[in-house]
Amino acid sequence: EVVIAIVTDHAFERAYSSDYDNSKDVYFNELSTALSQSKEIITIYNSSIKRPELPDALKVNKDFYDVALRLSKKNATFYDSTIPNAMDALATAVIKKIKYLNI
């Protein structure tokens, strides 16, 4: 019922080419399937401050860009490994979001 997507600083770099084969990318396939099935998605960004901007370089790969853009509008939480007990805080945030979604 819930998909947890982890977005690192360099998560989309492999798709910065218009001839990149999205069909062989597990990340792309799982996210596009989850989005098409209207699954609840919790996005975890490895930043404690804000959602990262989608890189302009990704725009050459329209399908991957569209999935990344839709993903960026989903429930999100942030992870910063420099914060003490960051993993505990992340787990608590994810559990709270799942309870909020009433799943």
Backbone hydrogen bonds, N-H to C=O, Kabsch-Sander energy under -0.5 kcal/mol:
donor,donor_aa,acceptor,acceptor_aa,energy
3,V,40,E,-2.9
5,A,3,V,-0.6
5,A,42,I,-2.4
6,I,4,I,-0.5
7,V,5,A,-0.6
7,V,44,I,-3.1
8,T,6,I,-0.6
11,A,8,T,-1.4
13,E,10,H,-0.9
15,A,12,F,-2.0
16,Y,13,E,-1.7
20,Y,17,S,-1.5
22,N,20,Y,-1.3
24,K,21,D,-1.5
25,D,22,N,-2.0
26,V,24,K,-0.7
29,N,25,D,-2.7
30,E,26,V,-3.0
31,L,27,Y,-2.3
32,S,28,F,-2.9
33,T,29,N,-2.1
34,A,30,E,-2.4
35,L,31,L,-2.7
36,S,32,S,-2.3
37,Q,33,T,-1.9
38,S,35,L,-1.4
39,K,34,A,-2.8
40,E,1,E,-1.6
42,I,3,V,-2.9
43,T,41,I,-0.6
43,T,75,N,-3.3
44,I,5,A,-3.5
45,Y,43,T,-0.6
45,Y,77,T,-2.4
46,N,7,V,-1.5
47,S,45,Y,-1.5
58,L,55,P,-1.6
59,K,56,D,-1.8
60,V,57,A,-0.9
61,N,58,L,-1.9
62,K,60,V,-0.8
65,Y,61,N,-2.8
66,D,62,K,-2.7
67,V,63,D,-1.9
68,A,64,F,-2.6
69,L,65,Y,-2.7
70,R,66,D,-2.4
71,L,67,V,-2.5
72,S,68,A,-1.9
73,K,69,L,-0.5
73,K,70,R,-1.0
74,K,71,L,-1.8
75,N,41,I,-0.7
77,T,43,T,-2.5
79,Y,45,Y,-3.0
83,I,80,D,-2.0
86,A,83,I,-1.4
89,A,85,N,-2.2
90,L,86,A,-2.5
91,A,87,M,-2.5
92,T,88,D,-2.3
93,A,89,A,-2.3
94,V,90,L,-2.5
95,I,91,A,-2.4
96,K,92,T,-2.3
97,K,93,A,-2.1
98,I,94,V,-2.4
99,K,95,I,-2.4
100,Y,96,K,-2.3
101,L,97,K,-2.1
102,N,98,I,-0.6
102,N,99,K,-1.0
103,I,98,I,-1.4
